[in-house]
Amino acid sequence: MHKKWHLEGLRLDAEDPLSAFRARFVPTDEPGLVYLDGNSLGRMPIGAQERIGGATNREWPHRLVRGWNEAWYSLPKTIGNKIGQVIGADQDSVLVCDSTSINLYKLAHAALSSRPGKIVTDDLNFPTDLYILQGLAHQFGREVVVIRSPDGIHIPPELYEKELEGAALLSTSLVEFMSGFRHDAERLTASAHRAGALALWDLSHAAGAIPLEIARWNIDLAIGCTYKYLNGGPGSPAYLYVHPQLQSELTQPIWGWFGQEKPFAFDLDYEPAKGMARFSVGTPPILSLVAIEAGVDLLLKAGIDRLWSKSVAQSEFLVRMIHETLPEFEIVSPFDSSARGSHISLSHPQAHAIVRKLIADFQVIPDFRAPNCLRIGIAPLYTSYEELVTCAESLRKILDQGNLDETGLDLDAVT
Ligand SMILES: *Cc1c(COP(=O)(O)O)cnc(C)c1O
């Protein structure tokens, strides 16, 4: 690999205003490891490790049930408000609870209960989202229209706008997981409203990666996970957003005691809480909930605009390197930075074997998405330019070595 890329990588790292944030993450015990999968599972903040230690060494063993009033009960709301700042939501419109899939079920159900009509989504949406929407369509006896991407990368907004007539709900991922394509959420939300529909956006690949202005864009409903760019840890609870004007109008389908107006009055009948609390269900998982806050604090400290500038600079640097040194790969993400999230996808017929070698022989961890997509996640809080150079250089070596036979290569349970 040409030395010029290393030199440029080192120079850009030296000029990086966010470089100090890397030290706020627990170093892995493999010094050479290059981690480019923060879009799947973010790294562990040191603050999260400390906070989990506080919960397991002090709060649970010694404070016991008193911990609920001292530290735990309000966490879904306080951490929700911090995530709200990351996504540009108003105060008290975000709650941390349940998983992304379950929150999608709850909010899409709430939307469908409030108006007649079909569901409109697209074929780049994340499969769990499609399944949940299909299940709801089945339950409600509604139609799901799945818009097809013309190129597997983009979905032109006009394709949505043609389908919105007679819709109850537009729902998809604001940044699509495979290509990284970013929808114009403000425009499509306004189009949904003109058709009388609500818009529900999945922010899993967007929050903590790109600037979001959920309140200003007048978004009705949103959900997202906390373990990708928010660095909340494996299986950490998800969040949901409901526009302030809809909070008392919509009701969700799972009537649990935490969504009751007075959970500790132990009434025999359900009365939905006023405001966001009605979108919760039951007792929050405190040990994983406490792990979320430190990562969100780091994002707020770094500032989403600075993170986004670095993400654009890094992805453009990576794309230049790929064009010049890895012509065998096809870039299957939008070229225009303003039309994508914070990962770059490459396709290659032997992508699976290549990813296996990258991980086993070069300690570079991207991820693989069947059938032939290699995703390189850029998490500007901790990704360095030099790591991107190492990734490109390792890919070059793997291609030069050849011998990329994929026969007998099984898929891991998690890829
Ligand atoms: C990661 C991701 C999910 C994950 O859903 P879980 O319920 O946490 O398993 C859902 N949707 C999108 C768009 C995602 O990127």
The ligand as an ORCA input file, in Angstrom:
! r2SCAN-3c Opt
* xyz 0 1
  C     -30.199     -2.747     14.913
  C     -31.577     -2.504     14.395
  C     -32.708     -3.107     14.981
  C     -32.555     -4.074     16.122
  O     -33.751     -4.410     16.726
  P     -33.700     -5.189     18.120
  O     -35.098     -5.245     18.563
  O     -32.789     -4.422     19.028
  O     -33.114     -6.531     17.871
  C     -33.957     -2.796     14.472
  N     -34.092     -1.959     13.422
  C     -33.024     -1.365     12.839
  C     -33.226     -0.421     11.713
  C     -31.740     -1.638     13.299
  O     -30.679     -1.080     12.704
*
